[in-house]
């Protein structure tokens, strides 16, 4: 099976079986999504969604958050992972949004990455979700799932995975494909105990086929 065939098979399955694939983070505008994605680093979406309602009520805009101190923000997000650094990044990002971008969230990866605490993954998520740009954010789920299935080979870092994925996924599907792979990794192709018996991608999955072959030889 060629890589192209594997991509085509997986994409066709996702289009048929996961028609709705979107972020599980709760947000109402670009600023709220940016904040939520920053908070979600090494933290579950469920936990982030527990803290953002009060945070957004207190600081509904970049202008409002720019007036807050790190300590003010920390009081709302203390239960997420790495709260101290995230509080500092949120305060700094809000100030830069106001001072440089007029309080608006930039619509391109380059400008987004100038915000404190915003790396390529976060920038890619914002551009894909808000503006439907062909940007592929790679988190731990996508990095793992892509390698297991065989969509990527030998990637040493998220950027290499990103480049291999966007080579074969049509631009129009890249924003949705991010969620396809992420949700598949979150609920089916889990890190420690992948649910292969519930997976619809086994006929294209490189690791599954290797396991089946090994079992047959034993």
Protein Blocks (a to p, Z undefined) as FASTA:
>chain_A
ZZklmmmmmmmmmmmmmmbacdfbdcfbfklmmmmmmmmgopafklmmmmmmmmmmmmmb
fklmmmpcfklmmmmmmmpghkllmmmmmmmmmmmmmmmnnopacfbfklmmmpghiafk
lmmmmmmmmnopacdcddfklmmmmmmnopaghiabfklmmmmmmmmmcfklmmmmmmmm
mmmmmmmmgcklccfklpcklmmmmklmmmmmmmmmZZ
